[in-house]
Amino acid sequence: MSQSPPDRPGTAALVDALAVRRNAAIGFALGTVLAAVLVYGQVTSAGHLYSPAWYVALGFVLAVGVGLLVTLILTAGSAYRLARS
């Protein structure tokens, strides 16, 4: 007796109204570019202390962290504008 979960049109409408998908695309693109620039700068510098693999791993963490932070800020701005209108 398997029941399908109820549809959530309210959640989908909220995600669409706040433009979460667009905000996430912008945030993670910005995070990826920032991490790529910083990792490239560290790996190509003359006196790097660690293996380039460490810098790539740290770059991944930086990209995800910046992506999430920018997504949060943009979505909060969208929510604020939506609440004001």
Buried (B, 14 or more C-beta within 10 A) or exposed (E): EEEEEEEEEEEEEEEEEBBBEBBBBBBBEBBBEBBBEBBEEBBEEEEEEEEEEBBBEBBBEBBBEBBBEBBEEBBEEBBEEEEEE
